[in-house]
Amino acid sequence: MKSRFIFLFLFYFSMIANAQFELVNSGYDEQAPVISPDGKTLYLTVANHPQNVGGVKDPGDIWISVWAGNAWSAPVHGGTVINSRGYNGVAGISRSGNELFLFNHYTKTGDPPATQGISVSIKSNAGWTAPKNITIPYFRNRSAHFSGQWHEGLQAFVFAAESYNTLGAEDLYITFYLEGRWSEPIHLGNLVNTPLQEMSPSLSADGRHLFFASNGRHGSTGSYDIYMSERLDDTWKSWSIPVNLGADVNTDGRELYFQKFESQSQAIYTSTNNSDGYGDIRIYREKLPEVQQVDTLLKIVESKREYKDTLKRVKLFGRVSSSKNGTGIPARIIFRSDSTYVTHANESGTYTFQIPSTRVYTIEVESRGYINLAERLDIHTFEMASLEMNFRLQPIEVGASVNLKSVLFELGTTELLEESYPELNVVVDFLNNNPKVEIELQGHTDNRGDRVKNVLLSQQRVDKIKAYLISKGVNGKRIRGKGFGGSRPVATSDSEEARKLNRRVEFRIVRN
């Protein structure tokens, strides 16, 4: 009898608590709820609402509700200053309530932006100001989904994206605002992230606990469940085994956007279970479960893996120089595999660095005023103790030409091989970091076969690459493209190696 009374009490309490959102939840999809620090304003994203800037096809606009004493009011559209035809959502609010951090970049015209990142809007007497775009180095999101949280205490943004060294679909990352600039995002590691989707991360007030949704873990009750993990050190890559928040939160539906609001002693999230439409906002006020510590055996396995990497390391050394005059130049060198390693060449262009020899790397070399260089390094079975690698960068100037050596197609088709994308992404980074540069893509084949068909194939390949660059946010007006077939060989055609050199894609700077 007592247990039945407790069950009925909790059920009643849950009904009363969630009744606070009775006017907020609707037949539309409510997402990404954020409560202001003073507890008086609720920001949420509503998808496919006819009053959105883009109408019923709009993936989401920001709507605003206010606390009416015992419930939240019916939300009103946030206006065209902070909403556009793309996805709009609130990533966080400053403690003062005067800064609104927003997902994605904005344009003056309201059209989809050519760049990616987050934005900030400032409160004024007239309302929120036009959002100012924030650029995060090496930020990329190949997914249509973008979620996360601005954490003022840490001056950090934790987010979900399909990006560099992602295990599969969306993974979790964090970036920090330090000394006036944003850091390169840190991948939160393979204990939190899985080959499937991790989404809508948030951090506790002290930054020790991570909450996120995942569909990649055994024992989940629905399509996405909410999990919690504890940070074990300051690398942001070491976490306790994520624990499912249980039946008080997770259901057969999809749970997302779990976020604690310490000042209100509550958490809110969204669920599709028994919802009015697709996703509805829910409230949670129960005690969270204890976090499991990392299993001792797992620690041993990790330490052995790290020890193995330590034993098998290659010393890289060399010089970065200008292709124009051979002068050494300072540069940033990034090695990407399942982990990312970064080193810097000094003012004279020299560098020395050690990396694990059991991996295949995409290398990106960048220096201000020069075109990014991409290389591929396979030292998976490398036995040497050291390796010299020298890099020559071309100055950014009209006429400079770059051969995209790793951009390859299936024979006789326009299908890009998987190993092409890292170098294409380097081109995306270069164009995003140099917004005035315009390029001409040039496609070439060898001279075997029908000349007209070769020209057509090379043009189709150029069009394919241009479409990819545009899909990553580069303005199509900055890209020209022309296929030359086999009319511009760089080598004789009397051997397969020579013909391979002739089958290439290049880009040439036409405006700077």
N, C-alpha and C positions, 0 to 999 in steps of 0.2 A: 504493500500500500504506500509505504514511504517513497519507494523508488518511482512509483507511478506519479505521486505528487511532484517529485523533483522534475520528472520528465515534462509534466504539464506546465510547471512553472517556467522551465527553460523554453518550452515551445511558445508560451504566452509572451515571455520576455523578448524572444526573437521576433514575434509578430509585431510587438509594440515598437521595437528598435527599427525594424525595416519599414514600418509605416511612416517613418520620417521622410521616406523618399517616394511616398505615394503619388505626389504631384510631379515628381521628377521623372520617374520611370514611365515609359510610353510604349507605343507600338513600334517605335524605332529602336535603333541600336545605340544604347548609352555606353560610352567608353571613357577610360582615362580620367576618373574623378579626382580632383585635387581641392582640398579645403584650405582657405586662406589662414595665415597664422592666428588671426583674431577669432577664427571659428565662425565668421559671419557670412562668408561668401563661398559658394561651391562652383567650381569651374568643371565642365565636363565636355566631352566631344560627342556629338550626335551625328550618326552617319545617315546619308541618303534621305535627309529631311527636305521637303520641297522648299522650305525657306532658306536653305543653305545657299551660299553664293553660287555654287554650281548646280543647284536644284537637286533632284532625286538621284542624279549620278555622282553627286559630290561625296567623296569618301569620308568626309567628316568636317564639321565646323565647331567652333567653340561656342558653347551656350553658358549662361550664367544664372544661378539660383541664389537666393538669399535666405538666411535663417529667420523664420517667422516666430520663434519662441518655442514651438513644439514640433515643428516640421519645416522642411525646405519648400520654398515657393516653387510654382511652376517656372521652369527656366525660360529665359528670353535669349534670342540670338545675340551674340557678342559684337555684331557689327562688322563692317567691311574693312576696318583698319587692321584687326587681328585675324581676319578670315580671308581666305582666297578660294580659288577653284580647286586647289589641291587639298591634301590632308592637313588639318590644323588641330593642335592639341596643346595643353599646358603641361610643360615638363616640371615646373616648380615655381614657387613664389618666394621672394626674399622675405626675411623676418619683418622688415619694415612694411611690407605689403606694397612697396613702390616699384618693384621690378617683377615683371612677368616673363618667365623663360618659356619659350615656345619651340615646338618641334618644327624642323625644316627651315629653309630660307624663304625669304619673301622678295617679290619684285614690285616695282612701282605700278606696273600694269595689272598685277594680279594673276599674270600668266605663270605657269610652272617655272620654277627657277632653274638656272643652269648649274647651280652649285648645291652642295649638301652641307648640313650641319644643324645648328640650333640658332635661335634668335632671341633678342630681349626687347621688351617694350617697357617704357617708363611711364609711370602715372603722372598726369598733369591735371591742371584745373579743368581742361577740356575733355579729359578721359585718357585712354591709353594712346601713346604716340606710335607712329609707324615703326614696326619692328626693325631693329638693326641686326644685320646678319653677323653671326659669330663663326669664324673659320677655325676648325680644329685640324691640325696637321694629320695627314694620312687618314682622314675620316672618309670612309666609303660604306655605303649600304646598298647592296644589290637586291635587297628584299623590298617588297611594297609595304611591309610592316615596319614601323619605327616607334619605339616606346622607350621609356626610361624615366629617370628622376634627377632633377637638379638638387644637390645637397649643399645648402649654404654653409653648414658647419665645416665641411671638408673642402669647400670650394671645388666641388667635383660634379661630374655628370656621369652617372652609371646608365648604360643603355644596352638595348638589344639590336643587333644588326647582323646581316650576312656580309662579312667583310674579309680582310686579310686573315689568314690562318684560321678561318672558321672550320669547325669540324664537319659540318654538314649544312644545315639550314641556319637559322638565326642563333648566334652565340652572345654571351654577355661580356661587356667591356666597361672600362672606366677611364676617364680622362680628367686631369686636374688643371685648375687655373692657378698658376704659380708665377709670381714676379712679372705679372702683366702679360703672360702668354699661356696658351693651352698646351698641355703635354700630348705626345702621341698616345693614342688609346692603348690600354693594357688589356690583353685577353685574360679573363678571370680563371683560366685553367681548365683542365680536363676532368676534374672531379665535379665541378658545377656544370660545365657544358657537356652536351652529348651530341651524337650525329644527327639527332632530330632538333626540335625547336625549343629554345629557351627564350622567354619573352617577358615583357613588362617588369623589369627589375626595380627594386627600391631598397633603400638602406634605413636601418633604425637611426635614431637621433645621434647615437654615439658612433655610428659607422661600423659597429661590430657584427651586426646581423644583416644578412641579405635575404630578401624575399623575392621570389620570382615564380613564373608559371612555366611548366614544362609538359610536353607530351612524349618525352623520350625516356621515361623511367618505369621500371617494373612496379606493379602494385598501385598504379594510378586508378582512380575510380571513374574518371571521365576522359574527355578528349584532352583537356588541360587541367592539371591540378596545381595548387599553390604549395611551394616548398620553402623551407627556411634553412640557412646554413650560417655557421659562425666563422668569421675571419680569424685565422690562426697566427698570422704575422703581418708585417707591413709591406710584403711584396705584392699583395692583392692577388696572388696566384695560389695561395694555400688556404684551403677551406675544409671545414668539417663535412662529413657525409650529409648531404641534404636530407631533411626529414619532412615527410608529408604532413601538412597541417591537420589532416584528419577530417572526419565527417562533419565537424562543426562548420567547416568552410567548404570542403570539396564534395562534389556531388557527381551524378552521372552527366551533368552538363559541362560547360566550359567556364572555368574560373580564371580571371585575369586581373591585373592592375591592383594587386594587394599593396596597400600602403598604410603604415601606422602614423597616426597623428598624436604624438605624445601629449600635447597640450589639451587635447580633447579626450584622452584616455580611451581611444578607440582606433579601429582600423576600418577602412572601407575597401571594397573590391567590387568586381562585376561578376555576374553569373548568368548563364542562359537557362538554368534550372527553374522551371515554373515561372518563367518571365512573361512580361506583358508582350514583348516582341522578341528581340534577339538577345541583347544583353541588358540586364538591369543592375542597378547599384544596390549593394548590400552593405550592412554594417556588422562589425565583429567586436565583441567586448569581453570575450572569454580569455582565460590564461593560455598563453601559447605553450606548446609542448617543449620538453627539454631537447636541446640540440645534442645529437650524438657526436662523440669525438671520433676522429679518424682511427680506424682499426690499426692496431699495432702492426699486423702483417702488411697492411697497405703501406705504412711508413717504411717498413723494411724493403718492400719491393721498390718504392720510389727512390730510397737511398741507394739501392743497388743499381738502379737505372742511371741515377746521377753519377755514381762512381764509374760506371761503364763509360758514360760520356766523357768523364774526366780522363780516363785512361786513353780513349781514342779521340784525341783532339789534334787538329792541324793548325800550325802557325801560318797565318797568311801575312804577307808583307808586300809592299809595292809603293806605287806613286800614282797620284792623280794629276794630270797636266792638261793644259790647253792644247787642242789640236792645231791652233793657229800659229803659236810661237813656241810651244814646248815648255812654257813656264809652269812650274808647279802651282797648284791652286788648292785652297782649303775646300773640303767637301765632306758630306755626310754619306756614309756607306751603310746600306741596310741589307741584311741577309735574312730572307724569309723562308721558312719551311713550316713545320708544325709549331715552331717557336720563332720569335723575331729577335735578331741580334743587331745591335747598332754600334758602329765605331766612327771615328772622325779622322780624316787626313788633316795634318797641321798646315800652317801657312805655306810651307814649302812643298806641300802635297804628299808627304810621306805618311804611311800608317803601318801599324803592326797590330795583329788581332788574332785571337784563337777561337775556333768554333769546333763543335763536335763533328767528327768525320763520318758519321753514320747516316748522313742525310743528303737530300737533294735541295739546293737553294736557288731561289731567284734573287739576284743581286741588283739593287738599284743604287746608282751613284748620282748625287745631286749637289749642285753648287749654284749659288746665286749668279744669275747672268749667263748660265750655260744650260744646254739641253740635257735633260735627264738621260742617263744611260742605263740600259737593262742588259743583264747577262744571266746565263744559266750555268750553275756549277753543280756537277754530280760528283760527290766524294763519298758515295755510299760504301764503296769498298776501297777507299783510299788508304794506301799503306805508307806514304811518305810522311815525314815529320813536318815538312814546311813546303809552302807553295808561294811563288811570286805571281802576283796579279797586278798589272798596270792598267790604268784606265785613262783614255784621252777623251775629253769632253769638248763638244763644239760650242762656241759662243752663240748666243741667241742673236742672229742677224739674218736679214733677208738673203735667201739663196742657200742657207745651210741645209744640208740633206742628211737624213738619217735612214739607214737600212734596218728595218725591223726583222732582224735575223730569226727570231723565235716565233714569228707569226707565220703559221703554216696551215695549208689546206689539204683535205683529202684529195688524192690524185684525180684531176679532171673535174673537180666539183668546187662549189663555194662553201663547203662545210669546213669551218675552222676546227683544227685539232685542239684538244684541251690545253696543251702546253702553250698555246698562243695567248691566252688571256692574261697571264701575269705581265707580259710586255705591253699589251694593249692598255692595261690598267696604268702602267707607267706613263703612257701617252696621255691618258685621262688626267693624271695628276699634274703632268707638265702643263697641259692646256688650262686646267683650273687655276694653277698657280701663276699663270701668265695670261691674263684675260684679254690682252690686246693682240696676242699672236694669232695669225691666221695661217693655215697650212694647206698644201695640196698633196693629197694622197696619190701615189703613182703605182700602178700594178703592172707587173712584167711576167711573161712566161718564157720558156725556151722557144726555139724557132722550129720545133718539129710540128708536124700536123698542118691543118688548114689555117692560113694566116687570119682570115676573117673570124673564125671561131676562137682563135687565140686572143684576138683583140676583145671580142665579146666576153670571154671568160675573165680576162684581166679586169675589164670594167665592172663585171658583176662582183668580183672579189673586192674591188675598191668600194663599191656600194655597200657590200656587207660590212666592211670595217667601219665605214662612215656611220652606218646605222647603229653599230655597237657603241661608238663614241657618243652619238646623240642619246642613246638609251641611258648613258651614264651621266647625262646632264650637260654635255658640251653643246653649245649653240651651233646648229647646223650651218648657219651663215658663215661660220669661221672655217668651214671645211670644204675645199674643192676636191674633185676626184677625177682621175683620167686613167684609162687602161691603154697600155701601149703594145700589148701582145709581146711578140718576140723581136720588136724592131730596135730595142736598145740593150743589146747584150753587154755584159761586163766581162765575159770570158768566152773563149772559143766553145764550140758545141761538139767537140770530138770525143768527149768523155762524159760519163754520168755526173762526175763531180763538177765539171764545168757547167753542165746544163742545170744542176742544182743551184749554182750561184746565180744563174740567169733568172730562175724562178723566185721572184722576190717581191716584197712590198716595201716602199719607201715613203717618207713624207718630207716635203720641202717647205721651208718657211717662206711665205709670200708676203707677209706683212708683220711688222713688229711695232 
